[in-house]
Amino acid sequence: MKIGSVRVMGDMLADTWQRVHSTTVAGSAVTSITISGLDGDTAEEYILRARIIDANAGYYKVTMNTDTSGGHYGLQRVIGNSTTAGAYRNVGVDYIQICNGVSVANGEQSLVDMQFWAKSGFIRTGTLVESIGIATTTITQIGLLGFSWNNTTDNITQIVLTAGAANGFAIGTVVELYARKSKV
């Protein structure tokens, strides 16, 4: 949609990206969410968006395929927690850890926006922006991550999000995955 000569963001997203997965947790909380049927060599760039309703999970993990060992992940995180800023780096770890480092109360929400490159044969890299522990007008922590997955032999065929505690994705959690449309 155009407003005058300005395009609206949703329209730009629809022109460039295609939603390939959507999960809404309903009925009862779950421990993990799996997005399968992907081909990271065909759709080489993805956006993962999530609204996580916390059920006292503490943190969440993102892994590509079932690659949860061997230290194939690394990340650099810049955070603002309450009124304190900080940063840290993890290298050679077994997953990308998101929405962590703060005590989030049951029912609070966190927002995650992750964009990454997926082609096999290359080190996969991406960025992630997160707002953690949102309750009324309070956001407990914000974070910006740069991350990589260096298992270059495997094509990305699935993405798994796992809660740090059983049934940590509460009812109302929404996870969507978008793939960049092929260039015509």
Secondary structure, 3 states (H helix, E strand, C coil): CEECCEECHHHHHHHHEEEEEEEECCCCCECEEEECCCCCCCCCEEEEEEEEEECCCCCEEEEECCCCCCCCEEEEEEEEECCEEEEEEEEEECCEEECCCCCCCCCCEEEEEEEEECCCCCCEEEEEEEEEEEECCEEEEEEEEEEEECCCCCCCCCEEEEECCCCCECCCCEEEEEEECCCC
